[in-house]
Amino acid sequence: MNEGLTGLEQYEGVCGQQAFKTEPRNVTVRAGATSLLKCEVLRASGAVQWVKDGLLLGPQRSLPGYPRYSMTGDQKKGQYHLQIFNVSLEDDGNYECQVGRSVSSRAIVSRTAWLNVQSKQTNLLPPRKEGGANGEKKHTGQL
């Protein structure tokens, strides 16, 4: 029965379960920038929503209580990306994309992705050496 198909193909073909096409990945962003965490769902039949540090953000495309957060992408293509404008240090944390169960499918949860927010003052390059008095080298935190 179904010879030549992998286990996943058999599962998807027979059950038609919702599944992730793209799961969010860890990202590092500077405060003030825009961040995008991607989530694409195949055969989404349950409500899709994002979770931050264990807190449900809600299933709406514009997330009440989070004016800088929105779900973007083409819903018809199963795209439920989380876009965060003007990222701040309070956005730093772990995020998951969750799809609720439906009549035809079980609930699914993506891998956890970490959003690492760096302050605008963070020095991304190592300090450079400059000549000091008497020719000795000293380190500065300036670029």
C-alpha positions in Angstrom: 0.0 0.0 0.0 1.4 3.4 -1.0 4.8 1.8 -2.0 7.5 4.2 -2.9 6.2 7.1 -0.8 8.1 8.3 2.3 6.3 8.3 5.6 5.7 12.0 5.5 4.2 11.8 2.0 1.9 9.0 3.1 0.9 11.0 6.2 0.2 14.2 4.2 -1.6 12.5 1.4 -3.8 10.3 3.5 -4.6 12.7 6.4 -4.3 16.1 4.8 -3.0 17.4 8.1 -1.9 21.0 8.5 1.9 21.3 8.6 4.7 23.9 8.5 6.3 24.7 5.2 8.5 27.4 6.8 9.2 27.8 10.6 10.7 30.8 12.3 14.4 31.0 12.8 16.6 32.8 15.3 17.3 36.4 14.3 19.4 39.3 15.7 18.3 42.8 15.1 19.2 46.3 16.3 16.8 48.3 18.3 14.8 50.6 16.0 14.9 48.2 13.0 12.1 46.1 11.6 12.2 42.3 12.3 10.4 39.5 10.3 9.8 36.0 11.7 8.5 33.7 9.0 5.8 31.1 9.3 4.1 29.3 6.4 1.5 26.7 6.9 0.3 24.0 4.5 -3.4 23.3 4.6 -4.1 25.6 7.5 -7.5 24.8 8.9 -7.1 26.0 12.5 -6.5 29.5 13.8 -2.9 30.7 13.4 -1.3 32.8 16.1 2.1 33.8 17.4 3.3 33.3 21.0 5.9 35.4 22.7 7.6 34.1 25.8 4.5 31.8 26.4 2.0 34.6 25.9 -0.6 34.2 23.1 -0.6 37.4 20.9 -3.9 36.6 19.1 -5.1 35.3 15.7 -5.8 38.7 14.1 -3.5 40.1 11.3 -3.2 43.3 13.3 -2.6 42.3 16.9 -4.6 44.3 19.5 -2.4 45.5 22.3 0.7 45.2 20.1 0.6 48.2 17.7 4.1 47.5 16.4 3.3 43.8 15.7 1.4 42.5 12.7 1.0 39.3 10.8 2.0 39.8 7.2 2.1 37.7 4.0 -0.5 36.2 1.7 -3.0 34.2 3.9 -4.2 32.3 0.8 -0.6 31.0 0.5 -0.5 30.1 4.1 1.8 33.0 5.1 1.6 34.2 8.6 4.9 36.1 9.2 5.3 38.2 12.3 6.6 41.7 11.5 7.7 43.9 14.4 8.3 47.6 13.6 10.7 49.8 15.6 12.0 46.8 17.6 12.9 47.6 21.2 14.7 45.7 23.9 11.3 44.5 25.3 10.7 42.5 22.1 13.8 40.3 22.9 12.6 36.8 23.6 11.4 33.5 22.2 8.6 33.2 19.6 6.5 30.4 18.2 3.9 30.1 15.5 1.0 28.0 16.6 -1.9 26.6 14.6 -5.0 25.4 16.5 -6.7 22.2 15.9 -9.7 21.9 13.6 -12.2 19.3 12.7 -9.8 17.8 10.2 -6.4 18.4 11.8 -4.5 18.3 15.0 -2.8 21.5 16.5 0.8 22.1 15.6 3.5 24.3 17.1 6.6 25.5 15.3 10.1 25.4 16.6 11.0 28.2 19.0 12.9 31.1 17.5 14.8 33.6 19.5 14.7 37.3 18.7 17.9 38.9 20.0 17.6 42.7 20.2 20.8 44.7 20.4 20.8 48.2 21.7 21.7 51.0 19.3 24.8 51.6 21.3 26.0 48.0 21.0 29.5 47.7 19.5 29.4 44.9 16.9 33.1 45.2 16.1 35.9 44.5 18.5 37.7 47.6 19.9 40.5 48.8 17.7 44.0 49.5 18.9 45.3 53.1 18.9 48.7 54.4 19.9 48.9 55.9 23.4 51.6 57.9 25.1 55.1 56.5 24.6 53.9 54.4 21.6 52.2 51.7 23.7 48.9 50.3 22.4 45.6 51.0 24.2 42.2 49.7 23.5 39.2 51.9 23.0 35.6 51.1 22.6 35.2 53.4 19.6 34.9 52.4 16.0 
